[in-house]
Amino acid sequence: MSGVGEVIKALDDFGRFQHCLVALLTLNSISHPFHIFGQLFMVAEEPHYCRTTWFSAIGSNLTEEERLNLTLPRKSDGSLEECSMFTPVERDLDAIVQYGLNATETCREGWVYPSKREPSLVTQFDLVCDRKDLNSISQSIFILGNLAGALVFSALSDRVLPESPRWLVTKGRIEEAKKLFQKAAAVNKRSIPPKTLDQLKPEKEAKSRSILDLARHSHLRKVTFLISTVWFANSLAYYGLSLNVGSFGLNIYLTQLIFGAVEIPGRSCTFFVMRCLGRKKCQSFFLLLGGAVCLLIPVIPKDLPVVITVLAVIGKFTISGSFTTSYVYTTELFPTVIRQVGIAVCQTVARVAAVSSPLARLLEKYHPSIPLLIFGGTAIGAGILTFFLPETQGKELPDYMDDVIGNQKPSKTDTRVLENGHLKPNEDNVISIQIKTTRF
């Protein structure tokens, strides 16, 4: 866009004003992880076994250990079964001791929690055995509430922030954009030459755009499908690993601390990797590596919790990096006039994946490896599809539809191709020009 790039360079690409915006956006997100991941500790695993009060009248003189041996079956490793008990019978103690009990059934009188810990949601609502699935379902319901809240209240959140000056210029609101640039320059203690501000003008009149425009043009339709798939895979794997910290075999508090800490370097290094490899290769690299780690975890024996946790941390590192790349990459793929719509579609798809992630864990009852196979397979598939996206590194942010549509090779069915090989003017009677490059 004419003038915007020069103005941004004059006021400083990332000065004090931009730092303040980042801080405001960050403050809005600080409490979010506490609500998302707090449930992990409120429904942590509790040792439990069936309550067998029916036996109290028969074997009142027995020790606790003797009573458990007579009323509860044991696993192959010698530990007590957690979700079944011997069926009560009308016999005296001598007959039960001599012949034992064989028939089993599910717990009919609730459960006993021998750890004597402080009450938790698990012990208060007996979220064990056949009620254990409610843990994952409640997580999905909570994330679904986040999705609903984002759709309803996201517009209000734009009120703690200034409007994008680039978007203002595309809408022809030049004076508002100038005031915002001047405010940013004052905060950054820089000055913008008046001649530079006078260059601000829209290249053409921008029409109002909607989600239908993403489906109307073949290039944008392709980009939307591919980058939405990336967001879906990112979110599915991210929440799949994050909400599964209690199953890796180590202390859940230590594991969660490591999981949280690893995101700092995981997200920070992304910007250096993007500069070296470009957006497309960086996005694909993180997804493929994260997916491969997820597929590798089920192969590791359960008696090696340290190895499993190390692999899970690597997966969290790479998926966090991929998520960060998605925000930058998506912003550069969609033009300004429809960027907000495109990002909103991607984030909605990501929320749907986040809702689905806890539900995928319900498949553990069929085989414990199924959820991780889903997370890893989806990430690898998205990593492969990323190669079909265009590279955006070194290109200025596109502002109008033609900045991305007009630079694609016309197809045989493109109605804008004339017989002599030249493109027809677009709906705004303008033929787009090549996008300029910038240093980042």
Helices and strands as residue ranges (DSSP letters): H 4-11, H 16-27, H 32-37, H 39-42, E 49-50, G 53-55, H 64-71, E 84-86, H 93-99, E 104-106, E 111-112, H 121-125, G 129-131, H 133-157, H 165-170, H 174-187, H 194-198, H 212-216, H 218-242, G 245-247, H 252-277, H 279-296, G 297-299, H 305-333, H 336-360, G 361-365, H 370-385, G 386-388, H 401-405
